[in-house]
Amino acid sequence: MMRRPAIHIIGAGFSGLSTAIHLSLARSGEIIVHERGALAGGKRRSFHDEALGVTIDSGAHLALASWATTLRTLEIVGARDQWREASALELDFADMASGERWKLRPNAGRIPWWTRFAGRRAPRTLAKDYHAFNKLRRAGAMATIADFAPGAGAAAERLWRPFALAALNVEPARASARLAGAILRETLAHGAGGARPLYPVHDFSRAFVAPALKYLRRAGVVVRFERNLRALGVSGERVYALEFEHDRIELGGADTVVLATPPQVAAELSPGLTTPREFSATLTAHFSAAPPPDAPRALIVVNGPFPQMFCYPDRICVDVRDAGALLDTPREKLAEEYWRAVAALTGLSDQMPAWRIVRQKRATFAATPAQDALRPPCATTQRNLFLAGAYVQNGLPENLESTLRSGETAARRVVESLSATDFV
């Protein structure tokens, strides 16, 4: 009897888990996930912080109602009830320089009639400032958001910069207009309701990682931890062996490998592979203080030390985007500055509670035109080697949707490859 082909997925981050989940539906072969660390989740993981007394996430994560792959994957693993969709599309803003508060209130339909009404827009912005976003959908490969956006004024401060940081994790002067346009095109394809956010009910581990692992166990997928892949054995157009730190796996004729690793690791394992070389950092500060009952779930902050604040039942966290310049700043200094701003925004005491700052130096690939051009396709020059990860070219910047979509794409390409060799 012919042996079922083995599919080896390297990495149990979100792209690796997504690859395994979608491959399990096809039942194409024996699926084995190899994770270098002791835990799954990659850079999106949760941990219990003893100082805070609560479980926190490595960053501030959310999804959007239009992210089809994300919602489909959550449904597959039975985790959809771990997310709550905002009841209305209202985006809360605060300007710390002027003290103004406002809400952006888009209408649900595809025609953005809401921009005609000053009460639905940001103060001192005009309808034309919003209509200019349509130009991003037709942007060229090397255009930046700054090519379409004003460099100063209310629209720059209250629309374009918050959008660039939230969607692409880079400033408008460097942000790819084409990637920004792709976000808008997919989000608004069925009307502004596609931008309605979904938040984890608890921590991110319970929202995806734990349900994914439980689902994979039931599907017969093997997940192995502390498996450090040191090298690929490559001959011509095929990978023939996996060299782990303590053992070696010889691959059969139909066996397949998916590298679901960070781009720099994939480039080391597969010489000649072109990947993005520049990254954007994030910084997340968690405070063990319950927010006021009327605090918005998410607040976009203008002219403040951070661009976003998120309120959970038992804590408040602030998210700093494109934070490379802050990586060497003492954590105590940052915590004090951020808490002063949080206290001013929420009315809480100036007395700083317990805190934790999480820095991610390589949170996302830099969503610039130059780095977008370096993103590789899913398939490689080896017929049985595929790539998964948000850095793999899929037309979107790095976010939860592009990460999970990369896994779904890799799974589909593996199935197509096996079908072409008559093993499925």
Protein Blocks (a to p, Z undefined) as FASTA:
>chain_A
ZZddddddedjbfklmmmmmmmmmnonaccddddfblbehijmccdddfklopacdfbdc
dddfklmklmmmmmmnopmmmpccdfbdcdddddfknopacdddddfblblfklmpmklm
cehiafklmmmmmmmmmccfkbcfklmpcfbdjklmmmmmmmmmmmnopafklpcfklmm
mmmmmmmmnojklmpccddfblmklmmmmmmmmmmmmnopacdehiacfbdcdehjacfb
dcdfkbccdddfkbccdddbdfklmmmmmghiacdfbdcddddddddddddfklcfbdcd
ehiabfbdcddfkbccdddehkllmmmgcfklmmmmmmmmmmmmnopafbdcdddddddf
klbacfbfklmmmpccfbdfbfkbccedjklcghiacdfklmmmmmmmmmmmmmmmmmmn
opZZ
